[in-house]
């Protein structure tokens, strides 16, 4: 399973510009994807104003205005500098120009993002899937995937109950293929797990 960019409408947010580095136009990024080299390889990257919590309720005209502020961008280079990820964007050649980008988001159209390898899944594709538990000869609904956690050893599904769940508890299920995660069906929006139901 791979961490993946956050979806925003039909775009995926790959990184946030969080600061500047040096005087030659490099920016500091907070990446939202695992393979940061994709920033230099993906087509049709755009700089967007940051998404706001009010965006869901924004009017169509306000949404159109935000899209109009998006600008095409090319990431020429990305590298780790200490604990920071820094990038050189085409046409940004001094600190002043870089500073003006602080708070912007680098996004890509969702259709341009590569599909995962067979048997691999992006986190965003698992959120909202129903989680069914096989216990002996029975099959019960634990809830739906709310989010995923990185713990170091294994990623963990955080499963929250819904109206049809077997109980009202939150379940933490380690992502261990075959042993715990028996089947993932994105078309039917479900995950089958071999786990246990708390008494």
C-alpha positions as CSV (number, residue, x, y, z in Angstrom):
1,X,0.0,0.0,0.0
2,X,1.3,3.4,-0.9
3,X,0.7,6.9,0.5
4,X,-0.8,9.0,-2.1
5,X,-1.7,12.6,-2.8
6,X,-4.8,14.2,-1.4
7,X,-7.7,14.6,-3.8
8,X,-9.1,18.1,-4.5
9,X,-11.9,18.0,-7.0
10,X,-10.3,16.5,-10.1
11,X,-6.8,17.4,-9.1
12,X,-4.4,15.6,-6.7
13,X,-2.3,17.8,-4.4
14,X,1.3,16.6,-4.6
15,X,3.1,19.2,-2.3
16,X,2.7,22.5,-0.5
17,X,5.1,25.3,-0.8
18,X,6.0,26.1,2.8
19,X,9.0,28.4,2.5
20,X,12.1,29.4,0.5
21,X,15.6,28.1,0.4
22,X,18.6,30.4,-0.5
23,X,18.6,33.3,-2.9
24,X,18.3,31.5,-6.3
25,X,14.6,30.8,-6.3
26,X,14.4,27.3,-4.6
27,X,11.3,26.6,-2.5
28,X,10.8,24.3,0.5
29,X,8.0,21.8,0.0
30,X,5.9,19.6,2.3
31,X,5.3,16.6,0.1
32,X,2.0,14.7,0.1
33,X,3.3,11.7,-1.9
34,X,5.8,8.9,-1.3
35,X,7.8,9.1,-4.5
36,X,8.9,12.8,-4.6
37,X,10.7,12.2,-7.9
38,X,7.3,12.1,-9.6
39,X,7.3,15.9,-9.2
40,X,9.9,16.2,-12.0
41,X,8.2,13.6,-14.2
42,X,4.5,14.2,-14.1
43,X,2.9,16.3,-16.9
44,X,0.5,19.2,-16.4
45,X,1.5,20.3,-13.0
46,X,-0.2,23.5,-11.7
47,X,0.3,25.9,-8.8
48,X,-3.0,26.5,-7.0
49,X,-4.1,28.7,-4.2
50,X,-4.4,26.6,-1.0
51,X,-7.7,24.7,-0.6
52,X,-9.9,26.1,2.2
53,X,-12.3,24.4,4.5
54,X,-15.0,26.6,3.0
55,X,-14.4,25.4,-0.5
56,X,-17.0,22.7,-0.3
57,X,-19.7,25.3,0.2
58,X,-18.2,27.9,-2.2
59,X,-20.4,29.1,-5.0
60,X,-19.7,28.0,-8.6
61,X,-18.4,31.5,-9.5
62,X,-16.0,31.4,-6.5
63,X,-14.7,28.0,-7.6
64,X,-14.2,29.2,-11.2
65,X,-12.3,32.2,-9.8
66,X,-9.9,29.9,-7.9
67,X,-9.3,27.7,-10.9
68,X,-8.5,30.8,-12.9
69,X,-5.7,31.6,-10.4
70,X,-4.0,28.2,-11.1
71,X,-0.8,28.5,-13.1
72,X,1.1,25.8,-15.0
73,X,4.4,25.0,-13.4
74,X,7.4,22.8,-14.2
75,X,9.5,21.3,-11.4
76,X,13.1,21.3,-12.7
77,X,14.8,19.6,-9.7
78,X,13.9,18.2,-6.3
79,X,16.3,17.2,-3.6
80,X,16.5,16.6,0.1
81,X,18.3,19.3,2.1
82,X,18.7,18.3,5.7
83,X,15.2,17.6,6.9
84,X,13.6,19.7,4.2
85,X,12.6,18.8,0.6
86,X,13.5,21.6,-1.7
87,X,12.6,22.2,-5.4
88,X,13.6,24.5,-8.3
89,X,10.6,25.7,-10.3
90,X,11.1,26.9,-13.9
91,X,11.1,30.7,-14.1
92,X,11.5,31.2,-10.4
93,X,15.1,32.6,-10.1
94,X,15.3,34.7,-7.0
95,X,14.2,34.7,-3.4
96,X,11.5,37.3,-3.9
97,X,9.7,35.3,-6.6
98,X,10.0,32.2,-4.5
99,X,8.6,33.9,-1.4
100,X,5.5,34.9,-3.5
101,X,4.7,31.2,-3.9
102,X,4.5,30.4,-0.1
103,X,1.2,28.7,0.6
104,X,0.5,27.6,-2.9
105,X,-0.1,23.9,-3.8
106,X,1.4,21.9,-6.6
107,X,-1.3,19.8,-8.1
108,X,-1.8,17.4,-11.0
109,X,-5.0,16.3,-12.9
110,X,-6.0,13.0,-11.3
111,X,-5.9,11.2,-14.7
112,X,-2.2,12.1,-15.0
113,X,-1.2,10.3,-11.8
114,X,0.2,6.8,-12.4
115,X,-1.9,3.8,-11.5
116,X,-0.5,1.6,-8.7
117,X,1.2,-1.7,-9.5
118,X,-0.9,-4.8,-9.4
119,X,-1.7,-5.7,-5.8
120,X,-0.8,-2.2,-4.6
121,X,-3.4,0.4,-3.5
122,X,-3.2,4.1,-2.8
123,X,-4.5,5.2,0.5
124,X,-7.0,7.5,-1.0
125,X,-8.6,4.6,-2.8
126,X,-9.2,2.7,0.4
127,X,-10.9,5.5,2.4
128,X,-14.7,4.9,2.5
129,X,-14.5,1.2,1.7
130,X,-16.7,-1.1,3.8
131,X,-14.7,-3.5,5.9
132,X,-16.1,-7.0,6.3
133,X,-14.7,-9.4,8.9
134,X,-14.6,-13.2,8.4
135,X,-15.1,-14.9,11.7
136,X,-15.5,-18.7,11.7
137,X,-18.3,-19.2,9.2
138,X,-19.9,-15.8,9.6
139,X,-19.2,-12.5,7.9
140,X,-19.9,-9.2,9.8
141,X,-19.5,-5.6,8.9
142,X,-17.0,-3.7,11.1
143,X,-17.5,-0.3,9.5
144,X,-15.8,1.9,6.9
145,X,-12.2,3.0,6.4
146,X,-11.9,6.5,7.9
147,X,-8.2,7.0,7.4
148,X,-4.9,5.2,7.5
149,X,-2.0,5.5,9.9
150,X,1.7,5.0,9.4
151,X,3.1,3.2,12.4
152,X,6.5,2.1,11.1
153,X,6.0,-1.7,11.2
154,X,2.7,-1.8,9.3
155,X,0.2,0.7,8.0
156,X,-3.1,0.6,10.0
157,X,-6.7,1.0,8.7
158,X,-8.8,3.1,11.1
159,X,-12.3,1.6,10.7
160,X,-15.2,3.6,12.1
161,X,-18.7,2.2,12.7
162,X,-21.8,3.1,10.6
163,X,-25.4,2.2,11.0
164,X,-25.0,-1.4,9.9
165,X,-21.8,-2.2,11.8
166,X,-21.7,-5.2,14.2
167,X,-20.7,-2.8,17.1
168,X,-20.2,0.9,17.8
169,X,-16.4,0.6,18.2
170,X,-13.5,2.0,16.2
171,X,-11.3,-0.8,14.9
172,X,-7.6,-0.6,14.2
173,X,-6.6,-3.2,11.6
174,X,-3.0,-3.7,10.5
175,X,-2.3,-3.8,6.8
176,X,-0.8,-7.3,6.5
177,X,-1.7,-8.8,3.1
178,X,-3.0,-12.4,3.0
179,X,-2.7,-12.8,6.8
180,X,-5.1,-10.0,7.8
181,X,-6.2,-8.3,4.6
182,X,-7.8,-11.1,2.6
183,X,-9.3,-9.2,-0.3
184,X,-9.7,-5.7,-1.6
185,X,-12.4,-5.0,-4.2
186,X,-12.4,-1.4,-5.3
187,X,-15.3,-2.0,-7.7
188,X,-17.6,-3.3,-4.9
189,X,-16.1,-0.8,-2.4
190,X,-15.2,-3.4,0.2
191,X,-12.3,-5.0,2.0
192,X,-12.4,-8.5,3.5
193,X,-10.3,-9.0,6.6
194,X,-9.4,-11.9,8.8
195,X,-9.5,-10.2,12.2
196,X,-11.6,-10.4,15.3
197,X,-14.6,-8.7,16.8
198,X,-14.2,-7.4,20.4
199,X,-16.6,-8.8,22.9
